[in-house]
Amino acid sequence: MGDCCTACGSGIAKIILFVLNLIVWIAGCVILGLGAYVYIEADDFSSLIESDTIYNFAILLMATGGFLFLVGLSGCYGACAENVCCLMLYFGLMVIVLIMQLAGGIMAFIYQDDLRAEIETTMQNAIKNDYDTNTETKDSIDYVQEKFECCGAISPADWDGRSLGKPASCCKETDCNPSTSGTTWESGCVDAVDDWGKQNLLILGGLCLGLLVFELIPMCLACCLRKLIKND
């Protein structure tokens, strides 16, 4: 690394480090926003997801994004000011960020396998026991059925035990009669919600793990710049 640092020169290393940390700062804003999006969207499914894993994942994303935002600013300052202490602090903070992102990426890939079973069990129970008695559960199920154009957990038959039959949220069009054949969606919601959850978890998990590789570059450059400053 010493030869690379010498060949690079402090001026070039400083410019590259500044640009990379600007990208890290932007990435922090993106991850923070994605974490907030997942948290808000998950709130609409709160009655259908019993565990807090997806909320914890969203909070971890927001914490990582906010941390990256601050780390990117400190990296830009350290590069411009050529402050050795600031660069070492930056390196230490980046290590913490890498650990947080690694945890978030692993959590996303592991949890996606459990998502379907949890949604299926919880939604079936909610339809049978809570839809007509719990406003929050009713709103969640109606939101899911309207958003994903589906009816019931596995199929519309999940509503057969309800005295009032299928709810209006199963309708393909507004103001329809759910009891009339052909007016409601035929597919269940579990597959649709599972696909949505897995798609978002894969994107966020891949983003977290993909940034790990990118963030190693400014960390190496910070060490290079520190060494060049000390030699000067």
C-alpha positions as CSV (number, residue, x, y, z in Angstrom):
1,M,0.0,0.0,0.0
2,G,2.9,2.3,0.7
3,D,4.1,2.3,-3.0
4,C,0.5,3.0,-4.1
5,C,0.2,5.9,-1.7
6,T,3.5,7.4,-2.8
7,A,2.6,7.1,-6.5
8,C,-0.8,8.6,-5.9
9,G,0.3,11.7,-4.1
10,S,-1.5,13.6,-1.3
11,G,-3.2,16.0,-3.7
12,I,-4.7,13.3,-5.9
13,A,-5.6,11.1,-2.9
14,K,-7.3,14.1,-1.3
15,I,-9.4,14.8,-4.3
16,I,-10.4,11.1,-4.8
17,L,-11.2,10.7,-1.2
18,F,-13.4,13.9,-1.2
19,V,-15.3,12.7,-4.3
20,L,-15.8,9.2,-2.9
21,N,-17.1,10.5,0.4
22,L,-19.5,12.8,-1.4
23,I,-20.8,9.6,-3.0
24,V,-20.9,8.0,0.5
25,W,-22.9,11.0,1.8
26,I,-25.4,10.6,-1.1
27,A,-25.6,6.9,-0.4
28,G,-26.4,7.6,3.2
29,C,-29.3,9.8,2.2
30,V,-30.6,7.1,-0.1
31,I,-30.4,4.4,2.5
32,L,-32.0,6.7,5.1
33,G,-34.9,7.3,2.7
34,L,-35.2,3.6,1.8
35,G,-35.3,2.7,5.5
36,A,-38.1,5.3,6.1
37,Y,-40.0,3.9,3.1
38,V,-39.8,0.3,4.4
39,Y,-40.9,1.4,7.9
40,I,-43.9,3.4,6.6
41,E,-44.9,0.7,4.1
42,A,-44.5,-2.1,6.8
43,D,-46.9,-0.1,9.0
44,D,-49.7,-0.8,6.6
45,F,-49.1,-4.5,7.1
46,S,-48.6,-4.2,10.9
47,S,-51.6,-6.4,11.6
48,L,-50.4,-9.1,9.2
49,I,-46.8,-9.4,10.4
50,E,-46.5,-10.5,14.0
51,S,-42.7,-10.1,14.6
52,D,-40.8,-6.8,14.7
53,T,-38.1,-8.1,12.4
54,I,-39.0,-5.9,9.4
55,Y,-39.4,-2.9,11.7
56,N,-36.0,-3.6,13.2
57,F,-34.5,-3.9,9.8
58,A,-36.0,-0.6,8.7
59,I,-34.7,1.1,11.8
60,L,-31.2,-0.4,11.2
61,L,-31.3,0.9,7.7
62,M,-32.3,4.4,8.9
63,A,-29.5,4.4,11.5
64,T,-27.0,3.2,8.9
65,G,-28.1,5.9,6.5
66,G,-27.9,8.6,9.1
67,F,-24.5,7.4,10.2
68,L,-23.3,7.3,6.6
69,F,-24.5,10.8,6.1
70,L,-22.4,12.1,9.0
71,V,-19.4,9.9,8.1
72,G,-19.5,11.2,4.6
73,L,-19.3,14.8,5.8
74,S,-16.5,14.0,8.2
75,G,-14.6,12.2,5.5
76,C,-14.9,15.3,3.2
77,Y,-13.7,17.6,5.9
78,G,-10.8,15.3,6.9
79,A,-9.7,15.1,3.2
80,C,-9.9,18.9,2.7
81,A,-8.3,19.8,6.0
82,E,-5.7,17.0,5.9
83,N,-6.3,16.3,9.6
84,V,-4.7,13.0,10.7
85,C,-6.9,12.6,13.8
86,C,-10.1,13.3,11.7
87,L,-9.0,10.8,9.1
88,M,-8.4,8.1,11.8
89,L,-11.8,8.9,13.3
90,Y,-13.3,8.6,9.9
91,F,-11.7,5.2,9.4
92,G,-13.1,4.0,12.8
93,L,-16.6,5.2,12.0
94,M,-16.5,3.5,8.6
95,V,-15.7,0.2,10.3
96,I,-18.8,0.6,12.4
97,V,-20.8,1.4,9.3
98,L,-19.5,-1.7,7.6
99,I,-20.6,-3.8,10.5
100,M,-24.1,-2.3,10.5
101,Q,-24.5,-2.8,6.8
102,L,-23.3,-6.4,7.0
103,A,-25.8,-7.1,9.7
104,G,-28.6,-5.4,7.7
105,G,-27.7,-7.3,4.5
106,I,-27.6,-10.7,6.3
107,M,-30.8,-9.9,8.2
108,A,-32.6,-9.1,4.9
109,F,-31.5,-12.3,3.1
110,I,-32.3,-14.5,6.1
111,Y,-35.7,-13.0,7.0
112,Q,-37.1,-13.3,3.5
113,D,-37.4,-17.1,3.9
114,D,-39.7,-16.7,6.9
115,L,-41.8,-13.9,5.5
116,R,-44.4,-16.0,3.6
117,A,-45.2,-18.5,6.4
118,E,-45.7,-15.6,8.8
119,I,-48.0,-13.6,6.5
120,E,-50.0,-16.7,5.6
121,T,-50.7,-17.7,9.2
122,T,-51.3,-14.2,10.5
123,M,-53.6,-13.2,7.7
124,Q,-55.8,-16.3,7.9
125,N,-56.2,-15.8,11.6
126,A,-57.0,-12.2,11.1
127,I,-59.7,-12.9,8.6
128,K,-61.3,-15.5,10.8
129,N,-61.1,-13.8,14.1
130,D,-60.3,-10.0,13.9
131,Y,-61.5,-8.5,10.7
132,D,-65.0,-7.5,12.0
133,T,-63.9,-6.6,15.5
134,N,-60.5,-4.8,15.1
135,T,-60.4,-1.6,13.0
136,E,-56.6,-1.8,12.6
137,T,-56.7,-5.3,11.3
138,K,-59.6,-4.5,8.9
139,D,-57.7,-1.5,7.5
140,S,-54.6,-3.6,7.0
141,I,-56.4,-6.4,5.2
142,D,-58.5,-3.9,3.0
143,Y,-55.3,-2.0,2.1
144,V,-53.5,-5.2,1.1
145,Q,-56.4,-6.5,-1.0
146,E,-56.8,-3.2,-2.8
147,K,-53.1,-2.6,-3.3
148,F,-52.3,-6.0,-4.6
149,E,-55.6,-6.7,-6.3
150,C,-56.2,-10.0,-4.4
151,C,-58.8,-11.6,-2.1
152,G,-58.2,-13.7,1.0
153,A,-54.9,-15.1,2.3
154,I,-54.6,-18.2,0.0
155,S,-57.8,-17.7,-2.0
156,P,-61.2,-15.9,-1.8
157,A,-62.4,-19.1,-0.1
158,D,-60.8,-17.8,3.1
159,W,-63.9,-15.5,3.5
160,D,-66.4,-18.4,3.3
161,G,-66.7,-18.6,7.1
162,R,-67.7,-15.0,7.4
163,S,-71.4,-14.3,7.7
164,L,-71.2,-11.2,5.6
165,G,-69.1,-12.9,2.9
166,K,-66.3,-11.3,1.1
167,P,-65.6,-7.6,1.8
168,A,-65.8,-4.8,-0.7
169,S,-62.0,-4.5,-0.8
170,C,-62.0,-7.8,-2.8
171,C,-63.9,-6.1,-5.6
172,K,-62.3,-5.5,-9.0
173,E,-64.2,-2.3,-9.4
174,T,-65.8,0.2,-6.9
175,D,-69.4,-0.2,-5.8
176,C,-69.6,-3.9,-6.8
177,N,-71.5,-6.7,-5.1
178,P,-68.8,-9.1,-3.7
179,S,-71.2,-11.9,-3.6
180,T,-71.7,-11.8,-7.4
181,S,-69.6,-14.2,-9.3
182,G,-66.7,-12.7,-11.3
183,T,-66.7,-9.3,-9.5
184,T,-63.9,-10.1,-7.1
185,W,-60.2,-10.9,-7.5
186,E,-59.5,-14.7,-7.7
187,S,-56.0,-14.9,-6.3
188,G,-54.9,-14.8,-2.7
189,C,-52.8,-12.1,-1.1
190,V,-50.0,-14.1,0.5
191,D,-48.1,-14.6,-2.7
192,A,-48.4,-11.0,-3.7
193,V,-47.3,-9.6,-0.3
194,D,-44.5,-12.3,-0.1
195,D,-43.2,-11.2,-3.5
196,W,-43.3,-7.5,-2.5
197,G,-41.5,-8.2,0.7
198,K,-38.8,-10.4,-0.9
199,Q,-38.2,-7.9,-3.7
200,N,-37.7,-5.0,-1.3
201,L,-35.6,-7.1,1.1
202,L,-33.4,-8.3,-1.8
203,I,-32.9,-4.8,-3.1
204,L,-32.1,-3.3,0.3
205,G,-29.9,-6.3,1.3
206,G,-28.0,-6.2,-2.0
207,L,-27.6,-2.4,-1.6
208,C,-26.1,-2.8,1.9
209,L,-23.7,-5.6,0.8
210,G,-22.8,-3.9,-2.4
211,L,-21.8,-0.7,-0.7
212,L,-19.5,-2.7,1.5
213,V,-17.1,-3.2,-1.4
214,F,-17.3,0.4,-2.5
215,E,-16.7,1.8,1.0
216,L,-13.4,-0.1,1.3
217,I,-11.9,2.2,-1.3
218,P,-12.2,5.5,0.7
219,M,-11.1,3.6,3.8
220,C,-7.8,2.6,2.1
221,L,-7.4,6.1,0.7
222,A,-7.9,7.6,4.2
223,C,-5.0,5.4,5.4
224,C,-2.9,6.4,2.4
225,L,-3.6,10.1,3.0
226,R,-2.8,9.8,6.7
227,K,0.5,8.2,5.9
228,L,1.4,10.8,3.3
229,I,0.5,13.7,5.7
230,K,2.6,12.2,8.5
231,N,5.6,11.7,6.0
232,D,5.3,15.4,5.0
